[in-house]
Amino acid sequence: YGRSRNTGLAAVGVHPATMIILSGFLAPGTHVRTERPGKGAVVSPVDSIEGPIVKLRDGSVIRVESVEDAVKIADDVAETLFLGDMLVGFGEFLENNHVLLPSGICEEWWVQELKLKVEKHGGMKGASRRTGISEGRLREFMERPFEAKPNAREALILSRRLMIPLHPRYTYNWQDIDIEELLKLKRWMSLSEEQGSSRVISGDVKGILERLGVPHKVEDGEVVLGEEEKLILSTCLAAGRPTGENSLLRYTARTALELVNMLAGFPVRAKAPVYIGARMGRPEKADKRTLNPPLHVLFPVGLKGGKGRSIIVAAKSGPVTVEVAKRRCPECGEETFHVYCRSCHCRTVQVNCCPQCGFTTNKSKCPKCGVETKPYGKSVVDVKRELADAIKRLELPSPPREVKGVKALSSYLKLPEPLEKGVLRAKHGLYVYKDGTVRFDATDAPLTHFTPREVGTPVERLRELGYTCDYKGNPLKDEDQILELKPQDVVIPIKSAEYLVKVAKFIDELLVRFYDLRPYYNVEREEDLVGHLIIGLAPHTSAGILGRIVGFTKANVCFAHPYWHAAKRRNCDGDEDAILLALDALINFSKAYIPEKRGGMMDTPLVLTVFLNPLEVDSEAYNLDAGTQYPLEFYYATQRFAKPDELKPILDIVDHRLNTPRQYQGIGFTHPTRDIHQGPETTTYRKLKKMSEKINAQLELASKIRAVAEDKVAEKVLQKHLLRDIVGNLKAFTTQQIRCLNCNKKYRRPPLKGTCPACGGKLVLTVHQATIEKYLPFATEIIRRYNLKPYLKQRIKLIEDSLKMLFQKGSKQKQLTLVEK
């Protein structure tokens, strides 16, 4: 249990070495589906929790405690015995109303037991006299529990003299073996002591050691225990004291863990009383948001732009007839679709048009035919002239090589964007979204504390932004000091910074060339964006939240305060949201561009929240852990599956800080992490391009994880993905539409003339034979390789028979006309 500075609000922590050992499939921001307490989360690297335990090809078992170690031994791993801890905050259980699960013994629990006994024995001096361990060393254990860990001898002395649980580093998974296996291990340890050797003959005992998670080496076919492991096992198993078949201890103990407690003579807690299953969901994302296909401007070109909707091509093809807004100049009376008259430069006014006779009027009904009028109508647009005027106004020597518009406008007013904006976007390599803005999407990830080194921002610049002290109140001097993130400050992906630099240059050029104003951003590099304002916007909402850039991350996530994400009505369970430069939204966004369809108003910045008020954000943020430790009562309560509401009053969460100055600052974390960027930068799933490569990598990884049944994974991949894809495409093939290559119009049945009735273009299928069959050989190979159940074999056989019948494989085919037999 706990929260690090980069977890919370549904994000969980895993050891960065675990990310490496899992073949890089987990990276910061990767979504995982979890059994409990919630349905999903993104993962963040936390190196103060337990890392993985792996078995190497030579049979040795080692703890992997750093990314460097994981990289060194990654290719030599034969099996992963234990994936490491998952750091989950109390707030996640409170939010999901899930009973608390028994906590395993961990450093933060152990240190509180130590503090309690130190006080009981007269403070540091009394405890030092009783244990023979110096006061300085005891103080280290209590003040730095994650860094200062006792050696095996010190751990045993503390447990024996103070009667505290054995330190978690030397506590093994006793709950995972039975009493018979424990007694077998005890006999081997006794034999080893009698022989005066740390070697134990390999056999059943090795399997027991692996399940316990005891590190050991294998040399010349024999198991070699380290001195610390040998000392701990000998003491916990009372190796020098025989336990006969009829021993009272054996029959009193119900589990191996209870028997260990009896043999050791001091408390030994369960290391992992509960395991949590998780599987990768979707990969993290940091990429530009575009329409499909990507466009530069919301300007209609009809069919003259071709499949690419090219304005350059349309300009060479003559005027186009499209539906655009009807406006009239109040001075000269000229009808146009421009907001400002190109002749007298005054603002035009909206007029209505009769869709039946084309008459323009200010009334809602046509005075001639009584039909309801529309604010738009069919007009002939000279694209060549419009493009030439735009290039002239922008004072550019020539248009960009490609400028893409839309076939038709879908907004209520059908008001096109000024073509100049599209020309400048194309020049800077930018793409427009449906509302006229330029956006960048990134996976949401929480962050409450950071260091200047992590975000790549100089200390001097951070001081200018208001970061004068670190989270402990010390003056900011060093780039490794930990700072508390202000609620509206954001750390954006470096990929987005590169894109936003282009956006800033586009805005500046737009201000100068189109609006005849001074440039605003004046940025040349990514670092110049620090201090500038952005807007965060979630899909399915119409309200953005203002944020300030304070740094950049190599990860494919947008790090922000939990309040900031909650202000967008989002959490961090895999959600992706957009960020856009504030001035881009203020200048280029317009309700006139929003599509007139259900949900068209969603995902648009209709409202902007300028000041973040914690009382107005999503209530999930109120359950965020805000303390630096959990009380001892909490760990005891987890052992009886207590309800989270029962412990809410005694724990420090954001809900208790609302309406006080502490709601904005002083939020703590229980677990430190050295670097929020540890682990792979990008998940392996994105690096592998072919689906066959991805599935093979998944199955290979499954074969190396002891907790995973490889054949079950293969079966799930078949049933949930491959078979559904094949059957779905087969059904789609038999019910497909016909598409025109030229105008993209679709027909439910093939037209009799064999060409598109609208434009005479060539007609093609929308679903092809290769689409159906692409996964069939792979699915067959998986069934053969893992010898899956007959039901799946028969289902694949039925699909193959259907395809042979449908496509007449092995026989000559002849296309018949309607009159042939």
Secondary structure, DSSP 8 states (H G I E B T S, - for coil): ---BTT-BTTBEEE-HHHHHHTTT---TT-EEEESSSSSEEEEEE-TTS---EEEETTS-EEE--SHHHHHHHGGGEEEEEE---EE--HHHHHHHT---------HHHHHHHHHHHHHHTTHHHHHHHHH---HHHHHHHHH-TTT----HHHHHHHHHHH-----GGG---GGGS-HHHHHHHHHHHHHHHHHT-SEEESSHHHHHHHHHT--EEEETTEEEE-HHHHHHHHHHTTTTS---TT-HHHHH-SSHHHHHHHHHSS----S-S----EEE-S---EEEE--SS--S---B-TTTTTTTTBHHHHHHT--EEEEEE-EE-TTT--EESSSB-TTT--B-EE-EE-TTT--EESSSB-TTT--B-BSEEEEEE-HHHHHHHHHHHHT-SS--S--B-BSS--BSS-----HHHHHHHHHHT----TTS--EEEEEEEE-SEE-HHHHT--HHHHHHTT--B-TTS-B---TTS-EE--TTEEEEEHHHHHHHHHHHHHHHHHHHHTS----S----SGGGGTT-EEEEE-TT--EEEEEEEEEEESSSEEEE-HHHHHHTT--SSS-EEEEEEHHHHHHH--GGGSBSSTTTTTTS-SEEE-S--GGGS-GGGGGSB-SS---HHHHHHHTTT--HHHHGGGS-BGGGTTTSGGGTS----SB--S-TT-S-SS-HHHH--SHHHHHHHHHHHHHHBTTS-HHHHHHHHIIIIIHHHHHHHHHHHHT--EEETTT--EESS--TTSB-TTT--BEEESS-HHHHHTTHHHHHHHHHHHT--HHHHHHHHHHHHHHHHHHTTTS------TT--
